[in-house]
Amino acid sequence: MEILFGAASLGESMKEALLPDNVSFFGLGVNPSFYTSMIVAGVLILFAIVMRVFVIPRFTDVPGKLQSVLESIVLMFDKMNEENSTTRAFMGAYVFSAAAYIFLGTMVELLGLRPVMGDINACLALSVSTFIMIVVFSAKTKKVKGALGALKDITLPISMAFRLFGSISSGLMITELVYHYIYLSFGLPVIVGVLFTCFHALIQAYVFAILSSLFVGEAAALPMPEVPAKVEGGDAEPPKE
């Protein structure tokens, strides 16, 4: 019965999914997600080069199917940052890149690779990047006082990193749980795994993008001008000498 339901090694499977053994990288022990992150980064860089050299120069005033899809995606992120941030040009590119990295870094799980965000260090790196921009744009609009105020929110990158890591890790454990049992191992895990991974990748990429846009937009917003106080019976008048 234990073999049928897989109860004997369920704990070990969950532990391996959450805390895998390190692999060697030039003699250093690293998380398996480290190799996945290099693959994903290489694929995205290569894709960007191909698009810039061979595809974008062929764009026309009347867009085709591929151009329409690409423009829709770019416009979606531009609109997101136009609504939440005054740093549209730069933040649009950043959140698009981060979302693409998270999405592809999660989808590689369908190829049997460990997701990039399965390593807390990858989540922390993205969160720290967002926090650095919060400080920079806050200093740009509010000078030194704004930068010091942003530094007080040092817990922000930690909370963002653990939220992302917790979401990806929960997905890993759920998938492992479904695959673990023999009576669910015929067809159902494949369907559930693909649907759950696609949905999970989209949600996490979008949530990180919108949070980054909101936080940086808030930091870059100019302070509201002070409104003169009103006195009873009419507007306040400047004192007469």
C-alpha positions as CSV (number, residue, x, y, z in Angstrom):
1,M,0.0,0.0,0.0
2,E,2.8,2.4,0.8
3,I,4.4,1.7,-2.6
4,L,1.1,2.3,-4.4
5,F,0.5,5.7,-2.7
6,G,4.2,6.6,-2.4
7,A,4.1,7.5,1.2
8,A,7.4,5.9,2.1
9,S,9.5,8.4,0.2
10,L,7.2,11.4,0.0
11,G,9.2,13.4,2.5
12,E,12.5,12.7,0.6
13,S,10.9,13.8,-2.7
14,M,9.6,17.0,-1.2
15,K,13.0,17.7,0.4
16,E,14.8,17.1,-2.9
17,A,12.3,19.4,-4.7
18,L,12.8,22.2,-2.2
19,L,16.5,21.7,-1.3
20,P,18.3,19.9,-4.1
21,D,21.9,18.7,-3.8
22,N,24.5,21.2,-5.1
23,V,26.3,20.6,-8.4
24,S,29.8,21.5,-9.2
25,F,30.7,24.8,-11.0
26,F,34.5,25.0,-11.4
27,G,34.9,23.3,-8.1
28,L,32.2,25.4,-6.3
29,G,29.0,23.9,-5.1
30,V,26.0,25.7,-6.6
31,N,22.3,25.2,-6.8
32,P,21.2,23.4,-10.0
33,S,19.1,26.5,-10.8
34,F,22.4,28.3,-11.5
35,Y,22.9,26.4,-14.7
36,T,19.3,26.9,-15.7
37,S,19.7,30.7,-15.2
38,M,22.7,30.8,-17.6
39,I,20.7,28.9,-20.2
40,V,17.7,31.1,-19.8
41,A,19.8,34.3,-19.9
42,G,21.7,33.0,-23.0
43,V,18.4,32.2,-24.8
44,L,16.9,35.6,-24.0
45,I,20.1,37.5,-25.2
46,L,20.2,35.4,-28.4
47,F,16.5,36.0,-29.0
48,A,16.9,39.8,-28.5
49,I,19.9,39.9,-30.9
50,V,18.0,38.0,-33.6
51,M,14.9,40.2,-33.2
52,R,16.9,43.4,-33.3
53,V,19.0,42.4,-36.3
54,F,16.7,40.4,-38.5
55,V,13.1,41.0,-37.4
56,I,12.6,44.6,-36.2
57,P,14.2,46.2,-39.3
58,R,11.5,44.5,-41.4
59,F,8.6,46.0,-39.4
60,T,6.1,47.9,-41.6
61,D,3.3,50.4,-41.1
62,V,0.8,47.6,-41.7
63,P,1.8,45.0,-39.1
64,G,1.7,41.3,-39.7
65,K,0.8,38.7,-37.2
66,L,4.3,38.5,-35.5
67,Q,4.6,42.3,-35.4
68,S,1.1,42.6,-34.0
69,V,1.9,40.2,-31.2
70,L,5.2,41.8,-30.3
71,E,3.7,45.3,-30.4
72,S,0.8,44.2,-28.2
73,I,3.2,42.8,-25.6
74,V,5.4,45.9,-25.6
75,L,2.3,48.2,-25.4
76,M,1.0,46.3,-22.5
77,F,4.1,46.9,-20.4
78,D,4.3,50.5,-21.6
79,K,0.7,51.1,-20.5
80,M,1.5,49.4,-17.2
81,N,4.3,51.8,-16.5
82,E,2.5,54.8,-17.9
83,E,-0.2,54.3,-15.3
84,N,2.1,53.5,-12.4
85,S,5.4,55.3,-13.1
86,T,6.8,58.5,-14.6
87,T,9.9,56.6,-15.8
88,R,8.2,55.0,-18.7
89,A,11.0,54.5,-21.1
90,F,13.5,52.8,-18.8
91,M,11.1,51.0,-16.5
92,G,9.1,49.6,-19.5
93,A,12.3,47.8,-20.7
94,Y,13.2,46.7,-17.2
95,V,9.9,45.1,-16.2
96,F,9.6,43.5,-19.6
97,S,13.0,41.9,-19.3
98,A,12.3,40.8,-15.7
99,A,8.9,39.3,-16.7
100,A,10.4,37.5,-19.6
101,Y,13.2,36.1,-17.4
102,I,10.8,34.9,-14.8
103,F,8.4,33.4,-17.4
104,L,11.0,31.5,-19.3
105,G,12.9,30.6,-16.2
106,T,9.7,28.9,-14.9
107,M,8.6,27.3,-18.2
108,V,11.9,25.4,-18.5
109,E,10.5,23.2,-15.8
110,L,8.5,21.5,-18.6
111,L,11.8,20.4,-20.1
112,G,12.9,18.8,-16.9
113,L,15.1,21.6,-15.8
114,R,14.9,23.2,-12.4
115,P,13.2,26.6,-12.5
116,V,15.5,29.6,-12.1
117,M,13.5,31.1,-9.3
118,G,13.8,27.8,-7.4
119,D,17.0,29.4,-6.0
120,I,16.4,32.1,-3.4
121,N,19.6,33.9,-4.7
122,A,18.0,34.5,-8.1
123,C,14.8,35.9,-6.5
124,L,17.0,38.1,-4.2
125,A,19.0,39.4,-7.2
126,L,15.9,40.5,-9.1
127,S,14.4,42.1,-6.0
128,V,17.7,44.0,-5.2
129,S,17.7,45.3,-8.8
130,T,14.3,46.7,-8.3
131,F,15.3,48.2,-4.9
132,I,18.4,49.9,-6.5
133,M,16.1,51.6,-9.0
134,I,13.8,52.7,-6.3
135,V,16.7,54.4,-4.5
136,V,18.1,55.9,-7.7
137,F,14.8,57.3,-9.0
138,S,13.8,58.5,-5.5
139,A,17.2,60.4,-5.3
140,K,16.6,61.8,-8.8
141,T,13.3,63.4,-8.0
142,K,13.6,64.0,-4.2
143,K,17.3,64.4,-3.9
144,V,19.2,63.1,-0.9
145,K,16.2,63.1,1.4
146,G,14.3,60.9,-1.0
147,A,17.2,58.4,-1.3
148,L,17.5,58.2,2.5
149,G,13.8,57.7,2.8
150,A,13.9,54.8,0.2
151,L,16.8,53.2,2.1
152,K,14.5,52.8,5.1
153,D,12.5,50.3,3.1
154,I,15.3,47.8,3.2
155,T,12.8,45.0,3.9
156,L,11.2,45.5,0.6
157,P,13.6,43.4,-1.5
158,I,13.6,40.7,1.1
159,S,9.8,40.5,1.1
160,M,9.7,40.5,-2.7
161,A,12.4,37.8,-2.9
162,F,10.7,35.5,-0.4
163,R,7.2,36.1,-2.0
164,L,8.6,35.0,-5.4
165,F,10.7,32.1,-4.0
166,G,7.7,30.9,-2.0
167,S,5.4,30.9,-5.0
168,I,7.8,29.0,-7.2
169,S,8.7,26.6,-4.4
170,S,5.1,25.8,-3.7
171,G,4.6,25.1,-7.4
172,L,7.6,22.7,-7.3
173,M,6.2,20.8,-4.3
174,I,2.7,20.6,-5.8
175,T,4.0,19.2,-9.1
176,E,6.2,16.8,-7.2
177,L,3.2,15.7,-5.1
178,V,1.1,15.0,-8.2
179,Y,3.9,13.0,-9.9
180,H,4.8,11.1,-6.8
181,Y,1.7,8.9,-6.6
182,I,1.5,5.9,-8.9
183,Y,-2.3,6.1,-9.3
184,L,-2.0,9.6,-10.7
185,S,1.0,8.9,-12.9
186,F,-0.9,8.1,-16.1
187,G,-1.8,11.1,-18.2
188,L,-3.2,13.4,-15.4
189,P,0.2,14.7,-14.1
190,V,1.2,15.7,-17.7
191,I,-1.9,17.8,-18.2
192,V,-1.9,19.2,-14.7
193,G,1.9,19.9,-14.8
194,V,1.7,21.8,-18.2
195,L,-1.4,23.9,-17.2
196,F,-0.1,24.7,-13.8
197,T,3.4,25.6,-15.0
198,C,2.0,27.9,-17.7
199,F,-0.4,29.6,-15.4
200,H,2.1,29.9,-12.6
201,A,4.8,31.4,-15.0
202,L,2.4,34.0,-16.3
203,I,1.1,35.0,-12.9
204,Q,4.5,35.3,-11.3
205,A,6.0,37.3,-14.2
206,Y,3.0,39.7,-14.2
207,V,3.0,40.2,-10.4
208,F,6.7,41.0,-10.2
209,A,6.4,43.4,-13.1
210,I,3.4,45.3,-11.7
211,L,5.0,45.4,-8.2
212,S,8.3,46.8,-9.6
213,S,6.4,49.3,-11.6
214,L,4.3,50.5,-8.7
215,F,7.2,50.7,-6.2
216,V,9.5,52.6,-8.6
217,G,6.7,54.8,-9.7
218,E,5.9,55.7,-6.1
219,A,9.6,56.5,-5.4
220,A,9.9,58.6,-8.5
221,A,6.7,60.6,-7.9
222,L,7.2,64.3,-7.1
223,P,5.8,65.4,-3.7
224,M,2.5,67.1,-3.7
225,P,2.6,70.9,-3.5
226,E,1.4,72.4,-0.2
227,V,-2.1,73.9,-0.4
228,P,-2.5,77.2,1.6
229,A,-4.7,76.7,4.6
230,K,-8.1,78.4,4.7
231,V,-9.4,80.4,7.6
232,E,-13.1,80.5,8.6
233,G,-15.0,83.1,6.6
234,G,-12.8,83.0,3.5
235,D,-9.4,82.4,2.0
236,A,-6.3,83.1,4.0
237,E,-4.7,86.5,3.2
238,P,-1.1,87.3,3.5
239,P,-0.3,89.4,6.6
240,K,-0.1,93.1,6.1
241,E,2.9,95.0,7.2
